[in-house]
Amino acid sequence: MSKLHQTSVQLDKVVLTHLYPTDRKLAFSASLAAPGQHGNTGPFNTGITLVYRNIYSNIGNAYNPTTGIFTAPVRGLYLFRFYIYGGGDSSVPTTAALHKNGHQIAIAYAVQAGGGISSSNGVSVLLEVGDVVNMHLWAGTKIYDSTNRLSTFSGFISTRVSVITRS
C-alpha cells in the first residue's frame, strides 16, 4: 500500500470517527397521535406512511417526525419495535407493516370482534448508511391512538457494524 493511500485511509478513519464515533447513541420512541389528540388513522384506499407525532425521545435525530421516516446515519444492527391498537369494528382490521427501503419486513395484524385489540412485533435488522425505515398502514386498515399512547414505534442502534476490507 502506498504512503499516499495509507494517509488517505487514515484521514477517512479520522473523519468517520469524528462524524460518527463508535459510541454514538441513536434511539427514538414516538406514539401515533399528536399530543392531546385521539382517534383513528385510516382506513384509506391506498397504503400510507404512518407519521408518529408524539415524540418521547429522538437521540441523534435520525427519526423525522414530519415524514415518519428513520434514516440510518451509520451502518449497524438496529432494533425496531411497534405496537398497534384498534377498536370495535370487525369489518376493518388493524394492521401496520415495518418497511425497510420500501420493502415490508414485519407486520402487526389484528381483527377485533368488538372492544379493542392490539398487536405488536419487533425485528433486528442490519442497516447501511442512508437506509430508511418506516411504518406503513395497509390500504383498507386503521390504527387507533389516544392520550393513553396505545400505538407506538421505537428503534435504536444495538451494535455499530464496521465494514472490513482487505487489500
ZADO-834745 format. One record per residue (C-alpha): y, x, z; residue in one letter. Coordinates in nm, 3 decimals. Example, Ala and Ser with C-alpha at 12.3 -4.5 7.8 and 13.67 -1.06 7.14 Angstrom:
<atoms>
@c2->-0.450&c1->1.230&c3->0.780&r->A;
@c2->-0.106&c1->1.367&c3->0.714&r->S;
</atoms>
This chain:
<atoms>
@c2->0.000&c1->0.000&c3->0.000&r->M;
@c2->0.338&c1->0.146&c3->-0.096&r->S;
@c2->0.607&c1->0.206&c3->0.166&r->K;
@c2->0.828&c1->-0.047&c3->-0.012&r->L;
@c2->0.555&c1->-0.313&c3->0.008&r->H;
@c2->0.487&c1->-0.230&c3->0.376&r->Q;
@c2->0.857&c1->-0.263&c3->0.453&r->T;
@c2->0.872&c1->-0.595&c3->0.269&r->S;
@c2->0.570&c1->-0.730&c3->0.461&r->V;
@c2->0.721&c1->-0.614&c3->0.791&r->Q;
@c2->1.052&c1->-0.782&c3->0.710&r->L;
@c2->0.872&c1->-1.104&c3->0.617&r->D;
@c2->0.692&c1->-1.097&c3->0.953&r->K;
@c2->1.019&c1->-1.038&c3->1.138&r->V;
@c2->1.190&c1->-1.325&c3->0.954&r->V;
@c2->0.896&c1->-1.564&c3->1.010&r->L;
@c2->0.870&c1->-1.465&c3->1.376&r->T;
@c2->1.241&c1->-1.524&c3->1.418&r->H;
@c2->1.239&c1->-1.860&c3->1.242&r->L;
@c2->0.907&c1->-1.987&c3->1.377&r->Y;
@c2->0.790&c1->-1.793&c3->1.682&r->P;
@c2->0.424&c1->-1.838&c3->1.769&r->T;
@c2->0.516&c1->-2.021&c3->2.088&r->D;
@c2->0.744&c1->-2.271&c3->1.913&r->R;
@c2->0.699&c1->-2.616&c3->2.064&r->K;
@c2->0.659&c1->-2.915&c3->1.832&r->L;
@c2->0.597&c1->-3.264&c3->1.964&r->A;
@c2->0.720&c1->-3.618&c3->1.914&r->F;
@c2->0.647&c1->-3.962&c3->2.051&r->S;
@c2->0.802&c1->-4.292&c3->1.949&r->A;
@c2->0.746&c1->-4.666&c3->1.956&r->S;
@c2->0.796&c1->-4.900&c3->1.664&r->L;
@c2->1.068&c1->-5.138&c3->1.784&r->A;
@c2->1.421&c1->-5.014&c3->1.835&r->A;
@c2->1.538&c1->-5.019&c3->2.199&r->P;
@c2->1.590&c1->-5.378&c3->2.314&r->G;
@c2->1.414&c1->-5.525&c3->2.009&r->Q;
@c2->1.082&c1->-5.708&c3->1.971&r->H;
@c2->0.882&c1->-5.884&c3->1.701&r->G;
@c2->0.653&c1->-5.833&c3->1.405&r->N;
@c2->0.686&c1->-5.580&c3->1.129&r->T;
@c2->0.520&c1->-5.740&c3->0.826&r->G;
@c2->0.342&c1->-5.887&c3->0.656&r->P;
@c2->0.480&c1->-5.761&c3->0.323&r->F;
@c2->0.349&c1->-5.790&c3->-0.034&r->N;
@c2->0.320&c1->-5.411&c3->-0.060&r->T;
@c2->0.245&c1->-5.141&c3->0.192&r->G;
@c2->0.537&c1->-4.967&c3->0.362&r->I;
@c2->0.603&c1->-4.654&c3->0.565&r->T;
@c2->0.645&c1->-4.754&c3->0.928&r->L;
@c2->0.960&c1->-4.619&c3->1.092&r->V;
@c2->0.920&c1->-4.571&c3->1.465&r->Y;
@c2->1.273&c1->-4.611&c3->1.601&r->R;
@c2->1.248&c1->-4.576&c3->1.978&r->N;
@c2->1.218&c1->-4.200&c3->2.024&r->I;
@c2->1.077&c1->-4.075&c3->2.355&r->Y;
@c2->1.069&c1->-3.711&c3->2.252&r->S;
@c2->1.124&c1->-3.511&c3->1.935&r->N;
@c2->1.091&c1->-3.147&c3->2.031&r->I;
@c2->1.152&c1->-2.937&c3->1.723&r->G;
@c2->1.296&c1->-3.235&c3->1.530&r->N;
@c2->1.003&c1->-3.246&c3->1.287&r->A;
@c2->0.984&c1->-3.629&c3->1.307&r->Y;
@c2->1.259&c1->-3.805&c3->1.112&r->N;
@c2->1.348&c1->-4.135&c3->1.287&r->P;
@c2->1.533&c1->-4.255&c3->0.977&r->T;
@c2->1.239&c1->-4.220&c3->0.735&r->T;
@c2->0.941&c1->-4.231&c3->0.973&r->G;
@c2->0.808&c1->-3.905&c3->0.828&r->I;
@c2->0.686&c1->-3.599&c3->1.019&r->F;
@c2->0.723&c1->-3.274&c3->0.824&r->T;
@c2->0.526&c1->-2.969&c3->0.938&r->A;
@c2->0.761&c1->-2.673&c3->0.983&r->P;
@c2->0.474&c1->-2.431&c3->1.049&r->V;
@c2->0.109&c1->-2.404&c3->0.948&r->R;
@c2->-0.117&c1->-2.522&c3->1.225&r->G;
@c2->-0.363&c1->-2.765&c3->1.374&r->L;
@c2->-0.180&c1->-3.084&c3->1.473&r->Y;
@c2->-0.300&c1->-3.380&c3->1.677&r->L;
@c2->-0.173&c1->-3.729&c3->1.592&r->F;
@c2->-0.239&c1->-4.046&c3->1.794&r->R;
@c2->-0.135&c1->-4.400&c3->1.718&r->F;
@c2->-0.169&c1->-4.737&c3->1.887&r->Y;
@c2->-0.105&c1->-5.076&c3->1.727&r->I;
@c2->-0.077&c1->-5.426&c3->1.869&r->Y;
@c2->-0.097&c1->-5.766&c3->1.704&r->G;
@c2->-0.080&c1->-6.114&c3->1.841&r->G;
@c2->-0.203&c1->-6.463&c3->1.785&r->G;
@c2->-0.270&c1->-6.501&c3->1.412&r->D;
@c2->-0.625&c1->-6.468&c3->1.282&r->S;
@c2->-0.508&c1->-6.501&c3->0.920&r->S;
@c2->-0.301&c1->-6.179&c3->0.931&r->V;
@c2->-0.479&c1->-5.864&c3->1.053&r->P;
@c2->-0.309&c1->-5.583&c3->1.239&r->T;
@c2->-0.357&c1->-5.258&c3->1.051&r->T;
@c2->-0.190&c1->-4.920&c3->1.017&r->A;
@c2->-0.305&c1->-4.602&c3->0.848&r->A;
@c2->-0.213&c1->-4.241&c3->0.909&r->L;
@c2->-0.121&c1->-4.071&c3->0.582&r->H;
@c2->-0.104&c1->-3.700&c3->0.502&r->K;
@c2->0.087&c1->-3.621&c3->0.183&r->N;
@c2->0.038&c1->-3.980&c3->0.066&r->G;
@c2->-0.337&c1->-3.994&c3->0.131&r->H;
@c2->-0.493&c1->-4.209&c3->0.401&r->Q;
@c2->-0.682&c1->-4.006&c3->0.663&r->I;
@c2->-0.733&c1->-4.251&c3->0.953&r->A;
@c2->-0.677&c1->-4.620&c3->1.028&r->I;
@c2->-0.649&c1->-4.858&c3->1.318&r->A;
@c2->-0.755&c1->-5.215&c3->1.236&r->Y;
@c2->-0.788&c1->-5.536&c3->1.437&r->A;
@c2->-0.817&c1->-5.910&c3->1.371&r->V;
@c2->-0.720&c1->-6.141&c3->1.652&r->Q;
@c2->-0.851&c1->-6.492&c3->1.703&r->A;
@c2->-0.573&c1->-6.574&c3->1.947&r->G;
@c2->-0.365&c1->-6.399&c3->2.205&r->G;
@c2->-0.319&c1->-6.029&c3->2.144&r->G;
@c2->-0.532&c1->-5.742&c3->2.027&r->I;
@c2->-0.486&c1->-5.369&c3->1.997&r->S;
@c2->-0.645&c1->-5.079&c3->1.814&r->S;
@c2->-0.593&c1->-4.705&c3->1.815&r->S;
@c2->-0.702&c1->-4.384&c3->1.652&r->N;
@c2->-0.631&c1->-4.014&c3->1.657&r->G;
@c2->-0.709&c1->-3.709&c3->1.448&r->V;
@c2->-0.666&c1->-3.333&c3->1.446&r->S;
@c2->-0.554&c1->-3.214&c3->1.105&r->V;
@c2->-0.461&c1->-2.879&c3->0.954&r->L;
@c2->-0.111&c1->-2.893&c3->0.806&r->L;
@c2->0.059&c1->-2.643&c3->0.582&r->E;
@c2->0.434&c1->-2.581&c3->0.592&r->V;
@c2->0.601&c1->-2.882&c3->0.427&r->G;
@c2->0.306&c1->-3.122&c3->0.458&r->D;
@c2->0.418&c1->-3.472&c3->0.553&r->V;
@c2->0.251&c1->-3.722&c3->0.783&r->V;
@c2->0.349&c1->-4.084&c3->0.836&r->N;
@c2->0.216&c1->-4.422&c3->0.942&r->M;
@c2->0.162&c1->-4.679&c3->0.668&r->H;
@c2->0.146&c1->-5.056&c3->0.712&r->L;
@c2->-0.105&c1->-5.206&c3->0.470&r->W;
@c2->0.009&c1->-5.490&c3->0.244&r->A;
@c2->-0.057&c1->-5.832&c3->0.398&r->G;
@c2->-0.083&c1->-5.699&c3->0.755&r->T;
@c2->0.151&c1->-5.683&c3->1.053&r->K;
@c2->0.221&c1->-5.499&c3->1.376&r->I;
@c2->0.399&c1->-5.628&c3->1.684&r->Y;
@c2->0.610&c1->-5.429&c3->1.927&r->D;
@c2->0.838&c1->-5.517&c3->2.215&r->S;
@c2->1.018&c1->-5.360&c3->2.507&r->T;
@c2->0.668&c1->-5.306&c3->2.652&r->N;
@c2->0.612&c1->-5.041&c3->2.379&r->R;
@c2->0.275&c1->-5.159&c3->2.252&r->L;
@c2->0.279&c1->-4.982&c3->1.914&r->S;
@c2->0.333&c1->-4.606&c3->1.930&r->T;
@c2->0.297&c1->-4.293&c3->1.717&r->F;
@c2->0.279&c1->-3.942&c3->1.863&r->S;
@c2->0.199&c1->-3.594&c3->1.742&r->G;
@c2->0.211&c1->-3.233&c3->1.847&r->F;
@c2->0.102&c1->-2.890&c3->1.732&r->I;
@c2->-0.214&c1->-2.785&c3->1.909&r->S;
@c2->-0.252&c1->-2.438&c3->1.760&r->T;
@c2->-0.047&c1->-2.242&c3->1.514&r->R;
@c2->-0.280&c1->-2.106&c3->1.242&r->V;
@c2->-0.179&c1->-1.791&c3->1.059&r->S;
@c2->-0.281&c1->-1.708&c3->0.706&r->V;
@c2->-0.465&c1->-1.377&c3->0.694&r->I;
@c2->-0.459&c1->-1.196&c3->0.364&r->T;
@c2->-0.632&c1->-0.871&c3->0.285&r->R;
@c2->-0.521&c1->-0.636&c3->0.014&r->S;
</atoms>
